[in-house]
Amino acid sequence: MSNPIEAFKEERKARIHNYSMNEVLKKAAQAFNTQSIKAQYSYNFSWMGRPIIQYPQDMLAMQEIIWDIKPDLIIETGIAHGGSLIYYASLLELIGKGEVIGIDIDIREHNRREIEGHPMFKRITMIQGSSIDESTLDRVKPYTENKEKIIVCLDSNHTHEHVLRELELYSPFVSKNSYLVVFDTVVEDLKDGDLYQDRPWDVGNNPKTAVYEFLKEHSDFAIDKSIDHKLLISVAPEGYLKRIY
């Protein structure tokens, strides 16, 4: 291939595909995923001063998606310290357009204060309320009007029932060729008791089981396996859903 840029892309594509068949590499990645979750690894990182509570690998994948899609709107359920809101807003700032909506049932005052005082807050709107309440959805809908490209990220309550309801409610906002990203699907890949603290979700009751159930009735979405093969280390395996039509 004479074009070196395209040659590099093709080499990378082939390498990532080969990872899907590299059992030694996949086993090592799975071991790291399990042990790092036990060690609360995701709590170690910040973005522009705010704790992000995500794996760097997933955030790099999100950067690639956001740069490629160049969305007019990103909707995220689950705010916590606001690091991911700040991260997405900063990428949109570089792109030169777009806004972020964060939804959380309990936006704690100290976190709200820090987010509202951040330079990237100019691209952020926060909505307090349960992400699966119709009243909350009614507050979100006006922001989606006349938006051509929308990405949705789900990262709030991780029980099967809650995530499945979020998938049903927020998937219609996702534009064609854009993404609906479901975080913490990794719970299904752990062993009982591997979670570092007691939570209402566990193996058999988590975001990945909700994704599987959702996809049975929604053929307009498909798991982007290439992202899984590329990252290997991720809290969202099989959680990167691309809208294909």
JOCORNOR-V204244 format. One record per residue. N is the residue number from 1. RES is the residue in one small letter. D_LAST is the distance of its C-alpha to the last C-alpha in Angstrom with 1 decimal. Layout:
n=N res=RES d_last=D_LAST
n=N res=RES d_last=D_LAST
This chain:
n=1 res=m d_last=31.6
n=2 res=s d_last=33.4
n=3 res=n d_last=31.0
n=4 res=p d_last=31.9
n=5 res=i d_last=28.9
n=6 res=e d_last=26.5
n=7 res=a d_last=29.0
n=8 res=f d_last=28.9
n=9 res=k d_last=25.1
n=10 res=e d_last=25.3
n=11 res=e d_last=28.2
n=12 res=r d_last=26.3
n=13 res=k d_last=23.3
n=14 res=a d_last=25.9
n=15 res=r d_last=27.8
n=16 res=i d_last=24.9
n=17 res=h d_last=24.0
n=18 res=n d_last=27.8
n=19 res=y d_last=27.8
n=20 res=s d_last=25.7
n=21 res=m d_last=28.7
n=22 res=n d_last=31.4
n=23 res=e d_last=32.7
n=24 res=v d_last=35.5
n=25 res=l d_last=33.3
n=26 res=k d_last=30.8
n=27 res=k d_last=33.9
n=28 res=a d_last=35.3
n=29 res=a d_last=32.2
n=30 res=q d_last=32.1
n=31 res=a d_last=35.7
n=32 res=f d_last=35.2
n=33 res=n d_last=32.3
n=34 res=t d_last=34.7
n=35 res=q d_last=37.8
n=36 res=s d_last=36.3
n=37 res=i d_last=34.7
n=38 res=k d_last=38.2
n=39 res=a d_last=39.7
n=40 res=q d_last=37.4
n=41 res=y d_last=36.3
n=42 res=s d_last=33.4
n=43 res=y d_last=36.0
n=44 res=n d_last=37.6
n=45 res=f d_last=35.5
n=46 res=s d_last=35.2
n=47 res=w d_last=33.4
n=48 res=m d_last=35.5
n=49 res=g d_last=37.9
n=50 res=r d_last=35.8
n=51 res=p d_last=35.2
n=52 res=i d_last=31.6
n=53 res=i d_last=31.8
n=54 res=q d_last=29.1
n=55 res=y d_last=29.3
n=56 res=p d_last=29.5
n=57 res=q d_last=27.2
n=58 res=d d_last=24.3
n=59 res=m d_last=25.2
n=60 res=l d_last=25.2
n=61 res=a d_last=21.7
n=62 res=m d_last=20.7
n=63 res=q d_last=22.6
n=64 res=e d_last=20.6
n=65 res=i d_last=17.3
n=66 res=i d_last=18.7
n=67 res=w d_last=20.4
n=68 res=d d_last=17.4
n=69 res=i d_last=15.0
n=70 res=k d_last=18.1
n=71 res=p d_last=16.9
n=72 res=d d_last=18.6
n=73 res=l d_last=18.8
n=74 res=i d_last=19.0
n=75 res=i d_last=19.6
n=76 res=e d_last=21.7
n=77 res=t d_last=23.4
n=78 res=g d_last=26.8
n=79 res=i d_last=29.1
n=80 res=a d_last=32.3
n=81 res=h d_last=34.2
n=82 res=g d_last=31.4
n=83 res=g d_last=31.2
n=84 res=s d_last=27.4
n=85 res=l d_last=27.2
n=86 res=i d_last=29.7
n=87 res=y d_last=27.9
n=88 res=y d_last=24.6
n=89 res=a d_last=26.7
n=90 res=s d_last=28.7
n=91 res=l d_last=25.8
n=92 res=l d_last=24.6
n=93 res=e d_last=28.2
n=94 res=l d_last=28.2
n=95 res=i d_last=25.1
n=96 res=g d_last=26.8
n=97 res=k d_last=24.4
n=98 res=g d_last=22.5
n=99 res=e d_last=23.7
n=100 res=v d_last=23.6
n=101 res=i d_last=24.0
n=102 res=g d_last=25.8
n=103 res=i d_last=26.3
n=104 res=d d_last=29.2
n=105 res=i d_last=31.4
n=106 res=d d_last=34.4
n=107 res=i d_last=34.6
n=108 res=r d_last=38.0
n=109 res=e d_last=40.3
n=110 res=h d_last=41.2
n=111 res=n d_last=37.5
n=112 res=r d_last=36.8
n=113 res=r d_last=39.8
n=114 res=e d_last=38.8
n=115 res=i d_last=35.2
n=116 res=e d_last=36.4
n=117 res=g d_last=39.1
n=118 res=h d_last=36.8
n=119 res=p d_last=36.2
n=120 res=m d_last=32.4
n=121 res=f d_last=32.6
n=122 res=k d_last=32.1
n=123 res=r d_last=28.3
n=124 res=i d_last=28.3
n=125 res=t d_last=28.4
n=126 res=m d_last=29.4
n=127 res=i d_last=29.1
n=128 res=q d_last=31.3
n=129 res=g d_last=30.4
n=130 res=s d_last=28.6
n=131 res=s d_last=24.9
n=132 res=i d_last=24.5
n=133 res=d d_last=26.9
n=134 res=e d_last=25.7
n=135 res=s d_last=28.2
n=136 res=t d_last=26.6
n=137 res=l d_last=23.1
n=138 res=d d_last=24.8
n=139 res=r d_last=26.1
n=140 res=v d_last=22.8
n=141 res=k d_last=20.9
n=142 res=p d_last=23.1
n=143 res=y d_last=22.1
n=144 res=t d_last=18.4
n=145 res=e d_last=19.3
n=146 res=n d_last=18.6
n=147 res=k d_last=16.9
n=148 res=e d_last=14.1
n=149 res=k d_last=13.3
n=150 res=i d_last=13.9
n=151 res=i d_last=14.5
n=152 res=v d_last=15.8
n=153 res=c d_last=18.6
n=154 res=l d_last=20.3
n=155 res=d d_last=24.0
n=156 res=s d_last=26.3
n=157 res=n d_last=27.8
n=158 res=h d_last=26.7
n=159 res=t d_last=27.5
n=160 res=h d_last=25.1
n=161 res=e d_last=25.4
n=162 res=h d_last=24.9
n=163 res=v d_last=21.9
n=164 res=l d_last=20.2
n=165 res=r d_last=20.9
n=166 res=e d_last=19.6
n=167 res=l d_last=16.3
n=168 res=e d_last=16.2
n=169 res=l d_last=17.5
n=170 res=y d_last=15.7
n=171 res=s d_last=12.1
n=172 res=p d_last=11.4
n=173 res=f d_last=12.7
n=174 res=v d_last=10.3
n=175 res=s d_last=8.6
n=176 res=k d_last=5.5
n=177 res=n d_last=7.2
n=178 res=s d_last=9.8
n=179 res=y d_last=11.6
n=180 res=l d_last=13.0
n=181 res=v d_last=16.3
n=182 res=v d_last=18.7
n=183 res=f d_last=22.3
n=184 res=d d_last=25.2
n=185 res=t d_last=23.4
n=186 res=v d_last=26.4
n=187 res=v d_last=28.6
n=188 res=e d_last=27.6
n=189 res=d d_last=28.9
n=190 res=l d_last=32.3
n=191 res=k d_last=35.3
n=192 res=d d_last=36.8
n=193 res=g d_last=38.8
n=194 res=d d_last=37.2
n=195 res=l d_last=36.0
n=196 res=y d_last=38.6
n=197 res=q d_last=39.1
n=198 res=d d_last=38.8
n=199 res=r d_last=35.5
n=200 res=p d_last=34.0
n=201 res=w d_last=31.2
n=202 res=d d_last=32.0
n=203 res=v d_last=31.0
n=204 res=g d_last=29.3
n=205 res=n d_last=28.5
n=206 res=n d_last=26.2
n=207 res=p d_last=22.7
n=208 res=k d_last=21.8
n=209 res=t d_last=22.8
n=210 res=a d_last=20.7
n=211 res=v d_last=17.6
n=212 res=y d_last=18.4
n=213 res=e d_last=18.9
n=214 res=f d_last=15.7
n=215 res=l d_last=13.6
n=216 res=k d_last=15.6
n=217 res=e d_last=14.0
n=218 res=h d_last=10.5
n=219 res=s d_last=8.7
n=220 res=d d_last=5.3
n=221 res=f d_last=7.5
n=222 res=a d_last=9.9
n=223 res=i d_last=13.3
n=224 res=d d_last=13.9
n=225 res=k d_last=17.2
n=226 res=s d_last=18.4
n=227 res=i d_last=19.0
n=228 res=d d_last=21.1
n=229 res=h d_last=23.0
n=230 res=k d_last=23.7
n=231 res=l d_last=25.0
n=232 res=l d_last=26.8
n=233 res=i d_last=28.5
n=234 res=s d_last=26.1
n=235 res=v d_last=26.1
n=236 res=a d_last=22.3
n=237 res=p d_last=21.9
n=238 res=e d_last=18.7
n=239 res=g d_last=17.8
n=240 res=y d_last=15.5
n=241 res=l d_last=12.0
n=242 res=k d_last=9.1
n=243 res=r d_last=5.8
n=244 res=i d_last=3.8
n=245 res=y d_last=0.0
